[in-house]
Every structure is written in C-alpha cells, then in structure tokens.
C-alpha cells in the first residue's frame, strides 16, 4: 500500500469536532508514513482542495490506532473464502475477543493490523460479512452491522468501504453482560420520567405518567420526587434489539431474553436526600453515571454537586439534556433549537471545560455519532457525550438506546477473573423481610464467587462480632440464579436469621478471611471545600463503599489545619460502632458545606477499647474479629 491518509497527524488525541466522522478517536496515533515526502504532499494537497469544496463531515477518519493484542476489538482486512483450518483459527480468535469483552466484540472489516483503513469492494465485503456470520454461529453469537463508511483514496482510486460489526454472544447460564448506570441530576430534571420511557417503551404525556411505576413510596407519587434508590432494567438481545417492550414482559423474562442488561439506579435529585444519593454512588459501584439536565432550567440546584461527586469517585459521566420539547425543536443544526436549549448547552460546555472538570464535550446528533461516542467514552474518560432528547415526543431517544447498546464494559475478563479468585466478600446495602422467605439482604458481591448453600459470616455488629449464617437462595435482577460472581448485584435469602442483627454497611465474607474490625483508620485526603479550616476534633460523615457513619478527626499528620485545596493524611475514629474497611478503598466525607475525598491508607488499632480478639461461644454461631 503506497498511500497513507495522514492529514490529522497534528490533531490532539480526543479533540472534539461537531461531526464524529471528521474527528480523530481519542488515543489514536499516526502510523509511520509510507512512500516519499513528495507523494504525501501530493495526496495532502489534493485532499486539501477537495475539503474546501466539501464539508468535513463527509470524510471518514483516516486511520485507527494499531490493533491491541488484548481487548475485544479485532481488525480484519478481509475474510473471503477461508480454508477450513483458517476458519477454525478465526473462530477460536473470535472466542478470545468475546471473552475479553465479557460477551461482546467489535470487528473492523477492511482495516489492516496497523490501523490503516484499506477498505473492500462490495463483493469482498459481502463475502467477509458472510464468513463473520458463520464464525459467530459456530461460537453461539449473533452479529449486528453498526455502520459502513467509505474510504476515499483520491481521483485515481475507487471508493471502498470499511464495516464495523458488533458480535454479541447468546447468553447461557444467565451470564449476560450487566452494566450499572447511576442516574444523577437536579430535582425535576426528568430523570425518573426518562427511565420510565426507556424501560417501558411508552412516551410520557408531559405530566409525568411514565415515572409512576418507578416510585417506591406514596409520598414520591404524591410529590413526584424521588427520595429513595430504585432500580430499573433495560435488556438488549444478541442482535441489539430492546427486549423490554413485548406484552406483559416481566423482569424474569427480560433477564432470560437478554444478552446485555443495563441496570439504572434512579437516585434522588433533591439536596434533602443527598446522603441517599452519595450512598448509591459509593455502595452500588456504578460503571457509568448519566447526568440529566433539564433544557428549560439549565444547570441549577444539585447538578454541579452530583457532577463533582461522580468525578471524585472517578465514575465516567455522559450527559442527557431532557425536556427539549418545551424549548423548540432539537436536531443537528442550531437554527431550529430554542433559546433556552442553546443557553443550557453553552452553560454545560463551559462547565465541562473548566479546569476542575477538563472534559471534552461531544454532541451526539446521529446514530454514527452514538456508536463512536460509546467507543471513545470508555477509551478516554475525558470524553463526555451529550444527548439532547425529549421523553414526550421521543426525539433522539433512539440515539441513547444505540449508545447504551454499543457501550462496552470498563473491566475486561482478566480483571474479572482476578476478583473471582479472591475470597468471598458481599456488601450489605438493603435489608428486607419477605413473607414465607424470611430475611433477605441486597447488595453487591465485591470479590469471590457465592453459591446457594454458601456459609459466610456477617458483621461487624455494634460490639465488633461476626455472626455465622447460610445463604439459602439468590436472585439477580429479580430472577433466580445459582451462582453469583464478583461485580454482580443480587439479593440473598438468609431464612430465619434475625433481621435485627443486620444493618446497612455490614459485609458478608468467607470465614477463611478472618475479618477484622476498624474503629480508627488513616486516610490520605484532599479538602475540596471548607468555609474556614479543617482541624482536629472536627466531625464529618464518612462514606466508604457501603459504610456511612459519623467520624471525628483525631489528628492531621504534619499539619495543624487544612484549607480548601490542601491535602494531608488524617486519622479518623468512628463514633457509633466499628466497621469493616478495605485498604485503598475510596473515601468521601462531608458535613454541611465541607467536602473532601481520599482513600483509606491504614487500619489502626483502637486504643480506647479493650482487646476484642478473643472468642465467645454463643450457640456456636458467633465469631469475634
């Protein structure tokens, strides 16, 4: 190949343009130039003239980053009539890519391993897609053509195409890909209404009818405001189709039919319920955060605070600007947009570009933008896709579904396997009493594997003990399951175990772990904001995972006090009861307007409490840490 498209070599990786086809993917690098300099100048000059006659949006990206050995993205120049031996090799390679993507893989057809976009003619492209279909059938997967793009090499070469194909494995043994999305935003921005429309398939009537099924309490229905954490699921089958919208489709049927599941966590937007929102972000370990902004109100109330919380916890964020139906038409051009929508978008872009955020806004105007945004979003956390849509008219709602369908997981199979090899640790986030079932706890399995009949210990109690129990049955996404793997959320039935002995913030761990309790700990923190100074004796509410408790500052190492923006190692002590903490866990603390972030650096022995490392025998069901 004596021609290389290198016209964007000077572009900064991740830089945004208004059209996806004209921009460089975040993290892309130019391949070494081929041919002499004279040839490159000639090609660049011809394209430069052609660009003045055409809009940039008609030009495809000139190159892709070189193919990585790991990950779920595979480049193939062509797949035309392979031999049987070659076909078996290709199928094995597809299995590997699917394993890396936890059930999803993306194939780029017409692309060399170094990322050069060569393209294929129509006949070769059809044959390659047919071969890929056969490969997918062999491994029990389906393919979906995401997009085709033309590669134009100039006047002396014919236009060829490259194809981007999503391969998704048909689920077996309930091992569908499950992504958790925390829904943030100010009160009355349309969060619950948007989730109702997405998961139920019926547009809103403009007065919040779509959100009624999401509310858990009577006062939420009466006020129209979320005060608790509710969960909604959106399932996609192996062909990328939403499975929620069939008649009388229950949660169990959605799980059985889905290859990919998006679990939305609807969090409260009112400042009164901020502690509940923080608990949802720290405890449920969301993969992504969806910040909903009302187009008619702009960035008001808790919007900035929710954005800051997600960034402090390093949760990737994408933005949905809702209620565009009350601000005029939305679309690709700015001429049809209402003034309120334009002001909101400008305000949003200024906020995201501030030094504290350092985000790159990426407007999503069509399906091609949505596919590229989903891929860049996980490659670079600085890229922030922005959707403008309406839950009443349904405009641009399909773009959000395309984005969620293509959105890949953040962790690969290797990281998942490493967590599964560790001892079992389950975080207790919710506690229920279910008739004829008994005590039920809900939460997330942080590490290990948990099965029916598993014997664990739960704690710590107020006096620092861990109690033995047995897991009788499990449900994941309201559907029964036999095995729970690290990173998955579920509810566990504990039978007649006394509910009064349980509380939020406890953990259920393997007895082999010999869990220890924590009264005092050190944390490396950064003070985000304080009206005056942060010093010894100050009391704050500490959030570490599913732990939420008031702690007092015992000392600051090397400093007498902290001011806004300063960092230090701080010693905290819990006031009410001991907790179970992991070294390195993310920490967030607040009290009024005081805010800070950090991580747990060291677990300290409690100097004010007698030694508790002795055994008690109370009906043989108590272990003292």
BELMO-V111344 format. One line per field, one symbol per residue. ss: DSSP state (~ for helix, > for strand, _ for the rest). psi: psi as a letter, one per 40 degrees, with the letter a starting at -180 (. if undefined). burial: # if it has 24 or more other C-alpha atoms within 12 Angstrom, else .. A space follows every 50 residues. Layout:
ss: ???
psi: ???
burial: ???
This chain:
ss: ___________________~~~______________~~~~~~~~~~~~~~ ~~~__~~~____>_________>>>>_______~~~~~~~~~~~~~~~~~ ___>>>>>>_>____>>__>_~~~~~~~~~~~~~~~~~__>>>>>>>>>> >________>>>>>>>>>>_______>>>>>>>>______~~~~~~~~~~ ________~~~~~~___~~~~~~______>>>>>>>_____>________ ~~~~~~~__>>>>>>>____~~~~~~~~~~~~~____>>>>>>>______ __~~~~~~~~~~___>>>>>>>_~~~____________~~~~~~~~~~~~ ~~~______>>>>___~~~~~~~~~~~~~___>>>>>>________~~~~ ~~~~~~______~~~~~~~~____>>>>>>>>>>___>>>>>>>>>>_>> >___>>>>>_____>>>>>>__>>>>__>>>_>>>___>>>>>>>___~~ ~_____>>>_~~~____>_>>>>>>>>>>____>>___>>>>>>__>>>> >>>>>>>___>>____>>>>>>>>____>______>>>>>>__>>>>>>> >>>>_________________>>>_
psi: hehhhfefdehhhehiiehdeeihiheiihihiiiidddddddddddddd deeiideehihdiiiihidiiehhhhdighgiiddddddddddddddddd efeiihhhhehideehgdiiidddddddddddddddddefiiihhdiiii hheadeiihiiiihhhhhhhihfffihhhhhhhiiiifefddddddddde ehiieeefddededieiddddddehheihihiihihaeeeihedeihfhi ddddddehdhhhhhhhiieiddfddddddddddegidihhhhhhdddagi beddddddddddefhhhihhhifedeeiiiadiedeiidddddddddddd ddeidddfihhhhheidddddddddddddhedhgihihihedeehedddd ddddddhiidiiddddddddeiihhhhhdihihhhedahhiiahhdiahh ihehhiiiaiidefihhiihhdiihhfehiidhhiheiiihhhebehhde eiiieiihihdedgiiihdiiihhihhdhhdbihaiehhihhhhbehhih iihdihheidiiiheiiihhhihiddiiihihheiiihiihbehiiiaih dihiiheehihegiiiggffehhh.
burial: ..#######...###################...........##..#... ........#########...##########......#..##.######## #####################...##.#########..############ ####.....############..########################### ####...########........######################..... #.###################..########################### .##############################.....#..###.##..##. ##....#.########################################## #############..#...#..##########......############ #..########################.#################.#... ###########..#################...##..############# ######....##...##########.######..#######..####### #.##.#...............####
